[in-house]
Amino acid sequence: MLLLVPLGLSLCLGWARGGTLRKLPSADLRHPWIPLLSLALQLAIFEPTGPLPFLRGHELTVHLLSYAVLGAFLWFNRHLPGMVLLAAGFACNAVAIVANGGLMPASEEALRFAGRWTAAREAGFAHNNSTVIGPHTKLWFLGDVFALPAALPLANVFSVGDVLLALGVLVLVPPLMGAQPFEPREAAVAAAAAGFVLGLLVGTVRVPAALREAAAQALTASSRDVTAPPAPGAPSPVPSPTLSQAAPTSIPSRGYTVQVGAFRERANAEAVARRLRAQGYDARLVSGPLVRVWVGRFDDEPAARRLAQDLARAGYSAFVRRTP
């Protein structure tokens, strides 16, 4: 839906430069039906129109197929202006989706900012074609980490790839309408403005909270293991006194567990834990800045991964993590 905005702007730009829609049918655009096919495939599997009954259980395959079809369209029309930008944006999004099992990663912060945070996401489920970024998300920076505020029309989350796609549409459509090309000076100003906007967006990306937390835990763990050796001839350092502290009762012993969601509202975490217990899982809550739902206690990682796979097949967004 976000591409409707650059599409509208490109049409206005084409008209302002003397272009007309009547020239679109005669434009050198090959196989123009392919993007419509790609859109139809996505409408068939994602809300609000899908998923169609006969495609249930095949959503991820159809999603990847829609991207393959769109990639063919870009290849057939690689001679047109703007196709380099479109191909770059397409590649960024496709790589992120393929790397994450057919789902586009999106940050919780961006989803909340855009007003797209739903009860399903709060419960740890994937929603439509995206999943919430977590510590094990691959190439998260290519995901939907930017957002238009909820107060704006068509507010949504978007990625670097979406920005490149939008710029490609702005470059592609006016020439297809027969618009006069930009003068070199005008093109330089437009490129500088687009680069400024893109740099502003990329420079203000919010690192997902789950990744910040995972990085902080890794840094803390590594700092405990690193000590500077004493200089030759220097006296041995005297250990400083330490205060004994009782371990938090909410944190299990060191090992592995499976996390199924992290919530700001404790009531939401309790609801997920009750549902898991009703299904026979050993679910518990771990308090902190976010209330986490942990399932199982394991001494080895493979056993925890098997449980995470079972929970994923049951529809939960689950991943393995080390316990302190």
Kinemage of the C-alpha trace (Angstrom):
@kinemage 1
@onewidth
@group {chain A} dominant
@subgroup {mainchain}
@vectorlist {calphas} color= white
{ca met a 1} P 0.000 0.000 0.000
{ca leu a 2} L 2.891 2.370 0.635
{ca leu a 3} L 3.749 2.291 -3.074
{ca leu a 4} L 0.457 4.088 -3.765
{ca val a 5} L 2.062 7.286 -2.461
{ca pro a 6} L 5.105 7.316 -4.810
{ca leu a 7} L 2.864 6.102 -7.644
{ca gly a 8} L 0.569 9.093 -7.138
{ca leu a 9} L 3.547 11.437 -6.896
{ca ser a 10} L 5.073 9.994 -10.064
{ca leu a 11} L 1.816 10.541 -11.964
{ca cys a 12} L 1.672 14.152 -10.772
{ca leu a 13} L 5.310 14.606 -11.736
{ca gly a 14} L 4.623 13.149 -15.172
{ca trp a 15} L 1.684 15.479 -15.766
{ca ala a 16} L 3.721 18.469 -14.556
{ca arg a 17} L 6.423 17.604 -17.123
{ca gly a 18} L 3.955 17.377 -20.012
{ca gly a 19} L 3.194 13.660 -19.867
{ca thr a 20} L -0.178 11.969 -20.309
{ca leu a 21} L -1.742 8.637 -19.395
{ca arg a 22} L -2.686 8.120 -23.048
{ca lys a 23} L 0.943 7.298 -23.817
{ca leu a 24} L 1.148 4.464 -21.290
{ca pro a 25} L -0.347 1.797 -23.631
{ca ser a 26} L 2.306 2.560 -26.253
{ca ala a 27} L 5.197 2.614 -23.766
{ca asp a 28} L 7.921 0.002 -24.092
{ca leu a 29} L 6.768 -1.863 -20.978
{ca arg a 30} L 7.037 -5.606 -21.481
{ca his a 31} L 4.599 -8.058 -19.897
{ca pro a 32} L 2.716 -5.441 -17.825
{ca trp a 33} L 0.359 -8.152 -16.546
{ca ile a 34} L 3.091 -9.751 -14.416
{ca pro a 35} L 2.906 -7.235 -11.513
{ca leu a 36} L -0.871 -7.753 -11.453
{ca leu a 37} L -0.307 -11.509 -11.172
{ca ser a 38} L 2.152 -10.981 -8.307
{ca leu a 39} L -0.365 -8.738 -6.546
{ca ala a 40} L -3.149 -11.282 -7.079
{ca leu a 41} L -1.021 -14.021 -5.512
{ca gln a 42} L -0.441 -11.919 -2.406
{ca leu a 43} L -4.106 -10.901 -2.160
{ca ala a 44} L -4.987 -14.603 -2.289
{ca ile a 45} L -2.990 -15.431 0.841
{ca phe a 46} L -2.944 -12.296 2.984
{ca glu a 47} L -5.617 -10.298 4.765
{ca pro a 48} L -8.059 -8.736 4.197
{ca thr a 49} L -8.879 -10.832 1.116
{ca gly a 50} L -7.099 -14.081 1.980
{ca pro a 51} L -6.095 -16.694 2.588
{ca leu a 52} L -8.236 -18.579 0.116
{ca pro a 53} L -9.339 -21.989 1.447
{ca phe a 54} L -7.409 -24.052 -1.104
{ca leu a 55} L -4.189 -22.134 -0.341
{ca arg a 56} L -4.226 -22.629 3.438
{ca gly a 57} L -0.958 -24.162 4.556
{ca his a 58} L 0.814 -22.970 1.394
{ca glu a 59} L 1.010 -19.255 2.210
{ca leu a 60} L 4.812 -19.101 2.460
{ca thr a 61} L 5.296 -20.924 -0.844
{ca val a 62} L 2.852 -18.639 -2.649
{ca his a 63} L 4.480 -15.582 -1.080
{ca leu a 64} L 7.897 -16.576 -2.408
{ca leu a 65} L 6.335 -17.398 -5.787
{ca ser a 66} L 4.891 -13.878 -6.001
{ca tyr a 67} L 8.394 -12.471 -5.549
{ca ala a 68} L 9.830 -14.805 -8.189
{ca val a 69} L 7.170 -13.645 -10.654
{ca leu a 70} L 7.944 -9.995 -9.914
{ca gly a 71} L 11.653 -10.659 -10.374
{ca ala a 72} L 10.933 -11.962 -13.881
{ca phe a 73} L 9.090 -8.713 -14.687
{ca leu a 74} L 12.086 -6.635 -13.601
{ca trp a 75} L 14.381 -8.730 -15.763
{ca phe a 76} L 12.181 -8.364 -18.854
{ca asn a 77} L 12.130 -4.572 -18.410
{ca arg a 78} L 15.710 -4.002 -17.305
{ca his a 79} L 16.188 -1.536 -20.197
{ca leu a 80} L 13.821 1.038 -18.670
{ca pro a 81} L 14.901 3.957 -16.442
{ca gly a 82} L 14.507 3.361 -12.736
{ca met a 83} L 14.815 -0.413 -13.031
{ca val a 84} L 18.149 -0.430 -11.193
{ca leu a 85} L 16.480 1.160 -8.165
{ca leu a 86} L 13.491 -1.154 -8.434
{ca ala a 87} L 15.736 -4.209 -8.714
{ca ala a 88} L 17.814 -3.098 -5.709
{ca gly a 89} L 14.705 -2.587 -3.588
{ca phe a 90} L 13.243 -5.884 -4.737
{ca ala a 91} L 16.495 -7.688 -3.892
{ca cys a 92} L 16.679 -6.171 -0.389
{ca asn a 93} L 13.136 -7.244 0.449
{ca ala a 94} L 13.468 -10.668 -1.171
{ca val a 95} L 16.706 -11.477 0.666
{ca ala a 96} L 15.171 -10.490 4.020
{ca ile a 97} L 12.078 -12.604 3.372
{ca val a 98} L 13.950 -15.691 2.163
{ca ala a 99} L 16.431 -15.473 5.063
{ca asn a 100} L 13.543 -15.507 7.543
{ca gly a 101} L 11.519 -18.410 6.228
{ca gly a 102} L 9.211 -16.495 3.892
{ca leu a 103} L 8.250 -13.755 6.365
{ca met a 104} L 9.326 -10.111 6.425
{ca pro a 105} L 10.838 -9.136 9.794
{ca ala a 106} L 9.360 -6.004 11.378
{ca ser a 107} L 10.407 -4.210 14.552
{ca glu a 108} L 7.969 -3.879 17.435
{ca glu a 109} L 8.845 -0.195 17.827
{ca ala a 110} L 7.989 0.582 14.193
{ca leu a 111} L 4.748 -1.416 14.332
{ca arg a 112} L 3.595 0.429 17.442
{ca phe a 113} L 4.581 3.815 15.979
{ca ala a 114} L 2.528 3.092 12.857
{ca gly a 115} L -0.446 1.811 14.849
{ca arg a 116} L 0.015 -1.674 13.405
{ca trp a 117} L 0.618 -3.561 16.666
{ca thr a 118} L -2.126 -6.168 16.999
{ca ala a 119} L -3.300 -8.636 19.621
{ca ala a 120} L -1.924 -11.464 17.475
{ca arg a 121} L 1.550 -9.900 17.492
{ca glu a 122} L 1.276 -9.285 21.251
{ca ala a 123} L 0.649 -12.996 21.693
{ca gly a 124} L 3.787 -13.857 19.698
{ca phe a 125} L 2.156 -14.934 16.428
{ca ala a 126} L 3.283 -14.101 12.913
{ca his a 127} L 0.744 -11.873 11.175
{ca asn a 128} L 0.080 -11.815 7.445
{ca asn a 129} L 3.442 -11.683 5.668
{ca ser a 130} L 5.602 -10.483 8.565
{ca thr a 131} L 7.000 -11.537 11.910
{ca val a 132} L 8.351 -9.490 14.805
{ca ile a 133} L 12.131 -9.092 14.927
{ca gly a 134} L 13.847 -11.102 17.665
{ca pro a 135} L 17.395 -12.058 18.674
{ca his a 136} L 17.553 -14.808 16.041
{ca thr a 137} L 16.190 -12.738 13.155
{ca lys a 138} L 18.534 -12.706 10.185
{ca leu a 139} L 19.359 -9.473 8.328
{ca trp a 140} L 16.928 -7.536 10.528
{ca phe a 141} L 18.212 -4.210 9.156
{ca leu a 142} L 16.623 -5.099 5.789
{ca gly a 143} L 13.254 -5.557 7.472
{ca asp a 144} L 10.451 -3.117 8.221
{ca val a 145} L 12.296 -0.952 10.738
{ca phe a 146} L 10.894 2.423 9.626
{ca ala a 147} L 7.352 3.696 10.007
{ca leu a 148} L 4.956 6.466 9.106
{ca pro a 149} L 3.124 7.714 12.224
{ca ala a 150} L -0.339 6.330 12.861
{ca ala a 151} L -1.905 9.783 12.478
{ca leu a 152} L -1.070 9.866 8.752
{ca pro a 153} L -3.160 8.230 6.004
{ca leu a 154} L -1.780 4.861 4.855
{ca ala a 155} L 0.445 4.720 7.950
{ca asn a 156} L 2.519 1.568 7.883
{ca val a 157} L 5.977 0.139 8.445
{ca phe a 158} L 8.499 -0.041 5.625
{ca ser a 159} L 12.039 -1.097 4.823
{ca val a 160} L 15.093 0.190 2.998
{ca gly a 161} L 13.956 -1.943 0.069
{ca asp a 162} L 10.592 -0.168 0.061
{ca val a 163} L 12.360 3.209 -0.087
{ca leu a 164} L 14.374 2.067 -3.111
{ca leu a 165} L 11.205 0.741 -4.757
{ca ala a 166} L 9.484 4.087 -4.192
{ca leu a 167} L 12.392 5.980 -5.752
{ca gly a 168} L 12.369 3.566 -8.683
{ca val a 169} L 8.666 4.225 -9.299
{ca leu a 170} L 9.314 7.981 -9.273
{ca val a 171} L 12.012 7.545 -11.920
{ca leu a 172} L 10.130 4.997 -14.053
{ca val a 173} L 6.601 6.366 -14.483
{ca pro a 174} L 7.135 9.905 -15.894
{ca pro a 175} L 9.119 8.722 -18.971
{ca leu a 176} L 6.429 6.106 -19.661
{ca met a 177} L 3.927 8.988 -19.744
{ca gly a 178} L 6.052 10.830 -22.294
{ca ala a 179} L 7.121 13.494 -19.797
{ca gln a 180} L 10.002 15.796 -20.615
{ca pro a 181} L 13.246 14.559 -19.057
{ca phe a 182} L 14.812 16.480 -16.230
{ca glu a 183} L 17.548 18.966 -16.990
{ca pro a 184} L 20.878 17.943 -15.435
{ca arg a 185} L 20.520 20.631 -12.768
{ca glu a 186} L 16.981 19.539 -11.901
{ca ala a 187} L 18.031 15.900 -11.771
{ca ala a 188} L 20.893 16.774 -9.407
{ca val a 189} L 18.530 18.643 -7.062
{ca ala a 190} L 16.025 15.764 -7.107
{ca ala a 191} L 18.767 13.203 -6.454
{ca ala a 192} L 20.148 15.273 -3.570
{ca ala a 193} L 16.685 15.595 -2.018
{ca ala a 194} L 16.020 11.867 -2.381
{ca gly a 195} L 19.418 11.053 -0.916
{ca phe a 196} L 18.783 13.352 2.035
{ca val a 197} L 15.445 11.705 2.791
{ca leu a 198} L 16.925 8.217 2.435
{ca gly a 199} L 19.892 9.107 4.640
{ca leu a 200} L 17.578 10.593 7.250
{ca leu a 201} L 15.516 7.424 7.349
{ca val a 202} L 18.493 5.090 7.521
{ca gly a 203} L 20.262 7.273 10.071
{ca thr a 204} L 17.334 7.209 12.475
{ca val a 205} L 16.603 3.494 12.401
{ca arg a 206} L 15.578 2.139 15.778
{ca val a 207} L 17.459 -1.005 16.689
{ca pro a 208} L 14.831 -3.501 17.886
{ca ala a 209} L 14.671 -3.833 21.666
{ca ala a 210} L 15.127 -7.607 21.530
{ca leu a 211} L 18.427 -7.186 19.685
{ca arg a 212} L 19.613 -4.466 22.043
{ca glu a 213} L 18.899 -6.751 24.984
{ca ala a 214} L 20.657 -9.732 23.395
{ca ala a 215} L 23.716 -7.596 22.615
{ca ala a 216} L 23.802 -6.239 26.171
{ca gln a 217} L 23.633 -9.750 27.618
{ca ala a 218} L 26.436 -10.950 25.345
{ca leu a 219} L 28.585 -7.942 26.279
{ca thr a 220} L 27.987 -8.504 29.994
{ca ala a 221} L 28.837 -12.196 29.705
{ca ser a 222} L 32.051 -11.508 27.791
{ca ser a 223} L 33.164 -8.791 30.210
{ca arg a 224} L 33.054 -11.264 33.085
{ca asp a 225} L 35.539 -13.496 31.300
{ca val a 226} L 38.075 -10.810 30.305
{ca thr a 227} L 40.717 -9.717 32.825
{ca ala a 228} L 43.897 -7.759 32.178
{ca pro a 229} L 47.112 -9.625 33.184
{ca pro a 230} L 49.201 -7.887 35.895
{ca ala a 231} L 52.370 -6.112 34.812
{ca pro a 232} L 55.680 -7.963 35.470
{ca gly a 233} L 56.810 -7.427 39.061
{ca ala a 234} L 53.570 -5.791 40.109
{ca pro a 235} L 51.930 -7.015 43.305
{ca ser a 236} L 48.995 -9.287 42.932
{ca pro a 237} L 45.737 -7.351 42.985
{ca val a 238} L 43.703 -7.633 46.137
{ca pro a 239} L 40.207 -8.832 45.339
{ca ser a 240} L 37.566 -6.319 46.288
{ca pro a 241} L 34.887 -7.409 48.715
{ca thr a 242} L 31.651 -8.485 47.151
{ca leu a 243} L 28.158 -8.351 48.465
{ca ser a 244} L 26.208 -11.542 48.256
{ca gln a 245} L 22.859 -11.142 46.587
{ca ala a 246} L 20.050 -13.610 46.427
{ca ala a 247} L 19.380 -14.818 42.910
{ca pro a 248} L 16.031 -13.659 41.509
{ca thr a 249} L 13.452 -16.343 42.041
{ca ser a 250} L 11.978 -15.698 38.607
{ca ile a 251} L 15.143 -16.702 36.725
{ca pro a 252} L 15.800 -20.440 36.273
{ca ser a 253} L 19.212 -22.072 36.538
{ca arg a 254} L 21.647 -21.700 33.656
{ca gly a 255} L 20.830 -23.729 30.593
{ca tyr a 256} L 18.439 -23.323 27.676
{ca thr a 257} L 14.802 -22.369 27.390
{ca val a 258} L 12.350 -21.353 24.669
{ca gln a 259} L 10.943 -17.829 24.707
{ca val a 260} L 7.424 -17.310 23.403
{ca gly a 261} L 6.827 -13.573 23.447
{ca ala a 262} L 7.834 -10.574 25.567
{ca phe a 263} L 5.120 -8.214 26.750
{ca arg a 264} L 4.823 -4.814 28.359
{ca glu a 265} L 1.478 -5.769 29.889
{ca arg a 266} L 1.714 -8.636 32.378
{ca ala a 267} L -1.898 -9.639 31.699
{ca asn a 268} L -1.024 -10.412 28.069
{ca ala a 269} L 1.924 -12.580 29.131
{ca glu a 270} L -0.261 -14.428 31.630
{ca ala a 271} L -2.855 -15.119 28.938
{ca val a 272} L -0.238 -16.708 26.667
{ca ala a 273} L 1.224 -18.721 29.558
{ca arg a 274} L -2.221 -20.047 30.508
{ca arg a 275} L -2.856 -21.118 26.935
{ca leu a 276} L 0.501 -22.910 26.789
{ca arg a 277} L -0.116 -24.672 30.104
{ca ala a 278} L -3.526 -25.779 28.859
{ca gln a 279} L -1.709 -27.368 25.913
{ca gly a 280} L 0.602 -29.255 28.277
{ca tyr a 281} L 3.682 -27.003 28.125
{ca asp a 282} L 5.743 -25.962 31.153
{ca ala a 283} L 5.249 -22.196 30.748
{ca arg a 284} L 6.413 -19.602 33.251
{ca leu a 285} L 6.811 -15.841 33.435
{ca val a 286} L 10.097 -13.977 33.868
{ca ser a 287} L 9.780 -10.420 35.122
{ca gly a 288} L 11.869 -7.508 33.871
{ca pro a 289} L 11.416 -4.413 31.697
{ca leu a 290} L 9.312 -6.788 29.596
{ca val a 291} L 7.456 -9.804 30.970
{ca arg a 292} L 8.709 -12.853 29.076
{ca val a 293} L 7.047 -16.199 28.593
{ca trp a 294} L 9.565 -19.045 28.853
{ca val a 295} L 8.782 -22.678 28.148
{ca gly a 296} L 10.839 -25.661 29.335
{ca arg a 297} L 14.253 -26.061 30.950
{ca phe a 298} L 17.025 -27.859 29.061
{ca asp a 299} L 20.672 -28.699 29.662
{ca asp a 300} L 21.433 -29.006 25.938
{ca glu a 301} L 20.487 -26.757 23.032
{ca pro a 302} L 19.224 -29.432 20.551
{ca ala a 303} L 16.390 -30.423 22.901
{ca ala a 304} L 15.376 -26.782 23.259
{ca arg a 305} L 15.418 -26.331 19.487
{ca arg a 306} L 13.102 -29.304 19.033
{ca leu a 307} L 10.605 -27.706 21.401
{ca ala a 308} L 10.927 -24.365 19.582
{ca gln a 309} L 10.129 -26.111 16.295
{ca asp a 310} L 7.078 -27.771 17.850
{ca leu a 311} L 5.848 -24.431 19.171
{ca ala a 312} L 6.463 -22.774 15.798
{ca arg a 313} L 4.355 -25.441 14.098
{ca ala a 314} L 1.641 -24.691 16.666
{ca gly a 315} L 1.635 -21.060 15.542
{ca tyr a 316} L 3.835 -19.438 18.182
{ca ser a 317} L 6.813 -17.170 17.507
{ca ala a 318} L 9.388 -19.152 19.486
{ca phe a 319} L 13.174 -19.082 19.711
{ca val a 320} L 15.855 -20.693 21.872
{ca arg a 321} L 17.798 -18.597 24.356
{ca arg a 322} L 20.366 -19.170 27.080
{ca thr a 323} L 19.185 -18.628 30.626
{ca pro a 324} L 21.427 -16.720 33.055
